[in-house]
């Protein structure tokens, strides 16, 4: 099988940084926790677990040692509780995510009703929500009723959304009655480059594979975008999930991967795919 | 013919105010000018011309006397030139239009690139353009190339646009790369009420008449909106323009009018229409 890999894919700077920090801390300490999965990639989480990283969902589960704040960040209230318990904190929050938190706080200070465009169940969004007193999360147009008409809205967005989606929601907000909108673009440019490069690639191939965790928002976004232009698009976690029938009659495959997908997963997948001979 | 008149239509507060001021000035002075048509309604302009109001297109044509600044406003540079010439100025600019001018100035002071959503040939927009040093006017999506990506945009809109149109343009801007948008809603609520009431009415009738000047932006907007929901929509200036064929087979007519359409035009039209018996 001929395989083309997207020009931009795999670990972004924020994820790479979090993994590097985790490895450094694990090399010198024993009792190391991650509050929630350090990145949304099961394979990488498992690899770090073997190196000693304990993933917990609640602060209550941490009694002592060091806790890593993952790239998605944590709410100030969580940080305060960790401090109270005397836990050592190592912050691996992505700088772009941290920026969203600061901006949300500033918008609220300036009297805006803070609006986050994104998924309220995603840890990045939850952490931003925790930075302000009053907040509305807009996942799609059906959420617009959540703020009053004529509000002064201070709008940020989850870093991994696509510009198209943000435009769609801004258009829908603009059609309603509002007094003022202040929108700070908090999209990650790396994520946009990955999206553009995935879309470009998927149009040239018979089948497109998007590699990454099923909970990874940016990977899911890549898969959604590719699906629009190539219905032979599959979101897989790794080579083990490949069903050979996906390759039936295909000559050219494209591969991209989310920002939390480690290089070794991509390399393994590409190697096996190149070696595959379906007689297509 | 059964005739229903839109709940909200005809003169808005701004236009009424400008006409009242014009009549007051004309009653006590002889040499009275309007810089451009005082409102976009030929019939009313003619009526005021008979009362002595001279409409001129250029400041050069005014040598002495009093000049009325129409409801659409004038650029500061024009006001300054009138002052230099020692002309007496009576300002009849609509307060909502004046507000757009102040906001545009403030946005520029705050470092935003000023964007006006609207028609750059409309006097209201031209006056706002004259209040800032650097400005981009967006009439539709094809104008978006006019500002650089990653600009901090301070956005206002022509007061008589529809929320739907503003939403569409904001959506298109949001899809592009920008660093910050500050959007102040400068739509006229009266104009929106007229739009809503016209749309509601046009859905109930066999034929819809939108009365008002052909240059009147808000009247044209009403006609566009009604046309969407009722293809038997006609934009007419007055009863003389009615073609009887428009009424063939129709039992129920709707009438609305722009914010610059005087009550006497509407009353005359409705009276004649009610008296019309096409045997429909």
Contacts between the chains, C-beta under 8 A, distances in Angstrom:
chain1	res1	chain2	res2	distance
A	163	B	174	7.3
A	163	B	175	5.2
A	163	B	176	7.1
A	163	B	177	7.0
A	164	B	175	5.5
A	166	B	174	5.3
A	166	B	175	7.4
A	167	B	171	4.8
A	167	B	172	6.6
A	167	B	173	7.5
A	167	B	174	3.6
A	167	B	175	3.2
A	167	B	176	7.7
A	168	B	171	6.1
A	168	B	174	7.9
A	168	B	175	7.9
A	169	B	174	7.6
A	170	B	170	5.2
A	170	B	171	5.6
A	170	B	173	7.5
A	170	B	174	3.5
A	170	B	181	7.8
A	171	B	167	4.8
A	171	B	168	6.1
A	171	B	170	5.6
A	171	B	171	2.2
A	171	B	172	7.4
A	171	B	174	6.7
A	172	B	167	6.6
A	172	B	171	7.4
A	173	B	167	7.5
A	173	B	170	7.5
A	174	B	163	7.3
A	174	B	166	5.3
A	174	B	167	3.7
A	174	B	168	7.9
A	174	B	169	7.6
A	174	B	170	3.6
A	174	B	171	6.7
A	174	B	183	7.3
A	175	B	163	5.2
A	175	B	164	5.6
A	175	B	166	7.4
A	175	B	167	3.2
A	175	B	168	7.9
A	176	B	163	7.1
A	176	B	167	7.7
A	177	B	163	7.1
A	177	B	185	7.5
A	178	B	183	7.9
A	178	B	185	5.5
A	179	B	184	7.7
A	179	B	185	5.6
A	180	B	182	7.3
A	180	B	183	6.7
A	180	B	184	5.4
A	180	B	185	6.6
A	181	B	170	7.8
A	181	B	181	6.7
A	181	B	182	7.3
A	181	B	183	4.2
A	181	B	185	7.9
A	182	B	180	7.3
A	182	B	181	7.3
A	182	B	182	5.1
A	182	B	183	7.8
A	183	B	174	7.3
A	183	B	178	7.9
A	183	B	180	6.7
A	183	B	181	4.2
A	183	B	182	7.8
A	183	B	183	7.4
A	184	B	179	7.7
A	184	B	180	5.4
A	185	B	177	7.5
A	185	B	178	5.5
A	185	B	179	5.6
A	185	B	180	6.6
A	185	B	181	8.0
